[in-house]
Amino acid sequence: MKDINIDLSNKTILVTGAAGFIGSYLVKRLLIDFPSARVVGVDNLNDYYDVNLKQSRLEDIYNISTNGKFVFKKFSVADKVQITKLFRDYNFEVVVNLAAQAGVRYSLTNPDAYIESNIIGFYNILEACRHSYDDGKPGVQHLVFASSSSVYGTNKKVPYSTEDKVDNPVSLYAATKKCDELLAHAYSKLYNIPSTGLRFFTVYGPAGRPDMAYFSFTEKLVKGEKIQIFNYGDCKRDFTYIDDIIEGLIRVIQSAPERRNGDDGLPIPPYAVYNIGNNHPENLLDFVTILQEELVRACVLPRGFDFDAHKELVSMQPGDVPVTYAEVSGFERDFGIKPNTSLREGLREFAKWYKCYIMN
């Protein structure tokens, strides 16, 4: 197991995408576990989905941050002037870049958003990390950034391993995430920036993104509308519960790749990439059955709800893949944990949250 080489106590930490699903959970965990740390959150609060949900997440953060250790800045990571000023003002020691335009299907109709946020925005973060070492300053000790299982495209070999080639993306979203990995590796090599990328596998849970299947299915079922199950239900997803993701992130942040030189005297890139997934893909039809049962249990749907009358089996959507399945032995070896929350446990927590937050 890797040693912890970054003590987050008294550190200044940047979390981009702080009002997002994963970002908001991470900020809360950092504030609770490391009360002496200062956390700066950045988010542009765009309207890709309901801004009220993002504001609610921020309110939850402020309820925890009673000591003023959380600072929020509203702007896009694509704004280089603002990013440069932010790094100059706060001298970040740890950077977690979770800001991104998410979603495979949205990339088919709004490609500009992906280039702006996922490529230009991440480039701005990398440049700011690079210049954090100017004038002999210690600078950023660890850059952690979000990648995605989407980079695996239509790889036939499962489970997906970080050793696999990922040169055949099937969506623009996937292409931008692969680009981020390449950019991070180059900057890690050129400027000795310790960097770790995490390929997330279908993250879900309370206060998640409304465009994710479990959330959008619930919305439609509550309204009495039909849900579309793609590829006629012949899909498998490696669903990963949000608490497992955050536990993994906390461990990763504290264990930066070591800086060292090769035989040529030049830096060996202090760079790593990991899968973080449940390592247990679920059939889509089983997933919707469990979701239905937990929605009934939480009184989101009435008992006796005619689920069969509200589902429609349809063909695969462009940009989607039939299976995601994470090989996580490297993550388990280096960080001593493996995501293990069952789908039923996770969907039960989501259903309870939906009943309290959305329906009340």
VENPEHU-V408786 format. One record per residue. N is the residue number from 1. RES is the residue in one small letter. D_CENTER is the distance of its C-alpha to the mean C-alpha in Angstrom with 1 decimal. Layout:
<<N RES D_CENTER> <N RES D_CENTER>>
//
This chain:
<<1 m 23.1> <2 k 22.0> <3 d 23.6> <4 i 22.0> <5 n 23.1> <6 i 21.4> <7 d 22.7> <8 l 20.4> <9 s 23.5> <10 n 24.8> <11 k 22.1> <12 t 20.8> <13 i 17.0> <14 l 15.1> <15 v 11.7> <16 t 10.9> <17 g 9.3> <18 a 11.0> <19 a 12.0> <20 g 8.8> <21 f 7.7> <22 i 5.3> <23 g 7.5> <24 s 10.6> <25 y 10.4> <26 l 10.0> <27 v 12.8> <28 k 15.0> <29 r 14.8> <30 l 15.7> <31 l 18.5> <32 i 19.8> <33 d 19.8> <34 f 20.9> <35 p 23.2> <36 s 24.8> <37 a 21.7> <38 r 21.2> <39 v 17.8> <40 v 17.6> <41 g 15.0> <42 v 14.9> <43 d 14.0> <44 n 16.4> <45 l 16.2> <46 n 16.8> <47 d 18.2> <48 y 15.9> <49 y 16.0> <50 d 18.1> <51 v 18.1> <52 n 19.8> <53 l 16.7> <54 k 15.0> <55 q 18.3> <56 s 18.5> <57 r 15.3> <58 l 16.9> <59 e 20.1> <60 d 18.7> <61 i 17.7> <62 y 21.2> <63 n 22.8> <64 i 21.5> <65 s 22.2> <66 t 26.0> <67 n 26.9> <68 g 25.5> <69 k 23.0> <70 f 20.3> <71 v 20.8> <72 f 19.1> <73 k 19.6> <74 k 19.3> <75 f 19.0> <76 s 17.1> <77 v 15.9> <78 a 18.2> <79 d 21.1> <80 k 22.3> <81 v 25.1> <82 q 22.9> <83 i 20.4> <84 t 23.6> <85 k 25.2> <86 l 22.3> <87 f 22.3> <88 r 26.0> <89 d 26.2> <90 y 23.9> <91 n 24.1> <92 f 20.6> <93 e 20.6> <94 v 16.9> <95 v 14.2> <96 v 10.4> <97 n 9.2> <98 l 6.0> <99 a 8.6> <100 a 8.8> <101 q 10.8> <102 a 9.1> <103 g 11.4> <104 v 13.9> <105 r 17.0> <106 y 16.7> <107 s 16.9> <108 l 20.3> <109 t 21.8> <110 n 20.0> <111 p 19.4> <112 d 20.3> <113 a 17.1> <114 y 15.0> <115 i 17.5> <116 e 17.7> <117 s 14.2> <118 n 12.5> <119 i 15.8> <120 i 18.1> <121 g 15.6> <122 f 14.2> <123 y 17.9> <124 n 18.8> <125 i 16.5> <126 l 18.0> <127 e 21.4> <128 a 21.1> <129 c 20.2> <130 r 23.1> <131 h 25.5> <132 s 24.5> <133 y 27.0> <134 d 29.8> <135 d 33.2> <136 g 32.4> <137 k 29.7> <138 p 27.5> <139 g 24.3> <140 v 20.7> <141 q 20.7> <142 h 17.1> <143 l 14.4> <144 v 10.9> <145 f 8.5> <146 a 5.4> <147 s 7.3> <148 s 7.6> <149 s 10.3> <150 s 12.0> <151 v 13.6> <152 y 15.9> <153 g 17.6> <154 t 20.7> <155 n 21.2> <156 k 23.9> <157 k 23.5> <158 v 21.5> <159 p 19.7> <160 y 17.6> <161 s 18.1> <162 t 16.9> <163 e 20.6> <164 d 20.7> <165 k 21.4> <166 v 18.8> <167 d 21.2> <168 n 21.3> <169 p 18.4> <170 v 19.3> <171 s 17.4> <172 l 17.0> <173 y 13.2> <174 a 13.4> <175 a 16.0> <176 t 14.2> <177 k 11.4> <178 k 14.4> <179 c 16.1> <180 d 13.6> <181 e 14.2> <182 l 17.9> <183 l 18.0> <184 a 16.4> <185 h 18.9> <186 a 21.8> <187 y 21.2> <188 s 20.9> <189 k 24.2> <190 l 26.0> <191 y 25.2> <192 n 24.3> <193 i 20.9> <194 p 19.2> <195 s 15.8> <196 t 13.1> <197 g 10.5> <198 l 8.1> <199 r 8.1> <200 f 5.8> <201 f 8.5> <202 t 8.8> <203 v 7.1> <204 y 10.0> <205 g 12.2> <206 p 14.3> <207 a 13.5> <208 g 10.8> <209 r 10.9> <210 p 14.5> <211 d 14.1> <212 m 12.7> <213 a 15.8> <214 y 16.4> <215 f 16.4> <216 s 18.3> <217 f 20.7> <218 t 21.5> <219 e 22.3> <220 k 24.6> <221 l 26.3> <222 v 27.0> <223 k 28.7> <224 g 30.6> <225 e 29.1> <226 k 28.5> <227 i 25.1> <228 q 24.8> <229 i 23.8> <230 f 23.1> <231 n 25.0> <232 y 27.4> <233 g 25.1> <234 d 25.1> <235 c 21.3> <236 k 19.3> <237 r 15.6> <238 d 14.0> <239 f 12.6> <240 t 10.5> <241 y 11.2> <242 i 9.1> <243 d 11.8> <244 d 11.6> <245 i 8.0> <246 i 9.4> <247 e 12.6> <248 g 11.3> <249 l 9.6> <250 i 13.0> <251 r 14.9> <252 v 13.4> <253 i 13.8> <254 q 17.4> <255 s 18.3> <256 a 18.4> <257 p 20.0> <258 e 23.7> <259 r 25.6> <260 r 28.7> <261 n 31.1> <262 g 32.4> <263 d 36.0> <264 d 36.3> <265 g 35.4> <266 l 32.3> <267 p 28.8> <268 i 26.9> <269 p 23.4> <270 p 21.5> <271 y 18.4> <272 a 16.4> <273 v 13.7> <274 y 12.7> <275 n 11.5> <276 i 9.8> <277 g 11.1> <278 n 14.0> <279 n 16.6> <280 h 18.4> <281 p 18.0> <282 e 19.5> <283 n 21.9> <284 l 21.1> <285 l 24.5> <286 d 24.1> <287 f 20.7> <288 v 22.5> <289 t 25.5> <290 i 23.6> <291 l 21.9> <292 q 25.4> <293 e 26.9> <294 e 24.5> <295 l 24.8> <296 v 28.6> <297 r 28.5> <298 a 26.8> <299 c 29.3> <300 v 26.9> <301 l 29.0> <302 p 32.7> <303 r 34.3> <304 g 35.7> <305 f 33.2> <306 d 34.0> <307 f 30.7> <308 d 32.4> <309 a 33.8> <310 h 30.4> <311 k 28.6> <312 e 29.2> <313 l 28.5> <314 v 27.8> <315 s 27.2> <316 m 23.9> <317 q 22.2> <318 p 22.0> <319 g 18.8> <320 d 18.0> <321 v 18.5> <322 p 20.5> <323 v 18.6> <324 t 15.3> <325 y 16.2> <326 a 14.7> <327 e 17.3> <328 v 16.2> <329 s 19.6> <330 g 18.7> <331 f 15.8> <332 e 18.3> <333 r 21.1> <334 d 19.5> <335 f 17.9> <336 g 20.0> <337 i 17.6> <338 k 16.4> <339 p 14.2> <340 n 17.2> <341 t 16.8> <342 s 18.8> <343 l 17.9> <344 r 20.9> <345 e 20.0> <346 g 16.5> <347 l 18.1> <348 r 20.9> <349 e 18.8> <350 f 17.3> <351 a 20.9> <352 k 22.3> <353 w 19.9> <354 y 20.7> <355 k 24.3> <356 c 24.3> <357 y 22.1> <358 i 22.7> <359 m 26.2> <360 n 27.8>>
//
